[in-house]
Amino acid sequence: MAEYKEYKCELCCYTVAANPKGHDVVMMGEIYSYKCEDCHEIVNVLASEKTVCPECGSEKLVKWNPIKGRCPKCGKKMKETGVIMMVD
């Protein structure tokens, strides 16, 4: 069981659910969070899949985590909202 938290940008209000480390293992396998350099979304991709953005198909992905990473839309620091989700 993985624990994901919600993070929100206080400037542009972009929100994302992510593991604080940017990496986790769920029933489907190892999963990583990435920032897409083309569509500026945070996406989760299974390690066993080709590393492409599921939103736009771009291969320009950079590993991302909410502790070190910044908002993909405006570049500001994101804050944890306190919402926790359990993921299998």
C-alpha positions as CSV (number, residue, x, y, z in Angstrom):
1,M,0.0,0.0,0.0
2,A,1.5,3.3,-1.1
3,E,0.7,6.7,0.5
4,Y,0.3,9.7,-1.8
5,K,-0.2,13.2,-0.6
6,E,-1.7,16.2,-2.4
7,Y,0.5,19.1,-3.2
8,K,-0.8,22.5,-4.3
9,C,0.9,25.6,-5.7
10,E,-0.1,28.7,-3.7
11,L,0.5,30.9,-6.7
12,C,-1.3,29.2,-9.7
13,C,-3.3,26.6,-7.7
14,Y,-2.0,23.6,-9.7
15,T,-2.5,20.4,-7.7
16,V,-1.0,17.0,-7.9
17,A,-1.1,13.8,-5.9
18,A,2.4,12.3,-5.5
19,N,4.6,10.2,-3.2
20,P,6.9,12.6,-1.3
21,K,9.9,10.8,-2.6
22,G,8.7,10.8,-6.3
23,H,9.0,7.0,-6.4
24,D,7.0,4.1,-5.0
25,V,6.1,0.5,-5.6
26,V,2.4,-0.4,-6.1
27,M,0.7,-3.6,-7.1
28,M,1.3,-2.8,-10.8
29,G,5.0,-2.3,-10.2
30,E,7.5,0.4,-9.7
31,I,6.2,3.9,-10.4
32,Y,8.0,7.2,-10.8
33,S,6.8,10.8,-10.9
34,Y,8.0,13.0,-13.8
35,K,7.6,16.6,-14.9
36,C,6.9,16.8,-18.7
37,E,8.9,19.6,-20.2
38,D,6.4,19.9,-23.1
39,C,2.9,19.9,-21.5
40,H,4.1,21.0,-18.0
41,E,2.2,18.3,-16.2
42,I,3.3,16.0,-13.4
43,V,2.7,12.4,-14.5
44,N,3.3,9.0,-13.0
45,V,4.9,6.3,-15.2
46,L,5.5,2.6,-14.5
47,A,9.2,1.7,-14.7
48,S,8.3,-1.2,-16.9
49,E,6.8,1.1,-19.5
50,K,8.5,3.3,-22.1
51,T,9.2,6.7,-20.5
52,V,6.8,8.9,-22.4
53,C,4.3,11.4,-21.1
54,P,0.8,9.8,-21.0
55,E,-0.7,13.3,-21.5
56,C,1.0,14.4,-24.7
57,G,3.4,11.6,-25.8
58,S,6.6,13.6,-25.2
59,E,9.8,11.9,-24.2
60,K,11.1,15.0,-22.5
61,L,10.5,13.8,-18.9
62,V,12.5,14.8,-15.8
63,K,12.2,12.9,-12.6
64,W,10.2,15.0,-10.0
65,N,9.3,14.9,-6.4
66,P,7.3,17.5,-4.4
67,I,10.0,18.0,-1.8
68,K,12.7,19.3,-4.2
69,G,10.6,19.9,-7.3
70,R,8.7,23.0,-8.1
71,C,5.3,23.7,-9.7
72,P,5.5,22.6,-13.4
73,K,3.3,25.5,-14.5
74,C,4.8,28.5,-12.7
75,G,8.0,27.3,-11.0
76,K,7.0,28.2,-7.4
77,K,7.4,25.8,-4.4
78,M,4.4,23.5,-3.8
79,K,2.8,23.0,-0.4
80,E,1.4,19.8,1.1
81,T,-2.4,20.2,1.6
82,G,-2.8,17.5,4.2
83,V,-4.9,15.3,2.0
84,I,-3.6,11.7,2.0
85,M,-4.6,9.0,-0.4
86,M,-3.8,5.3,-0.1
87,V,-2.9,3.6,-3.4
88,D,-2.5,-0.1,-4.2
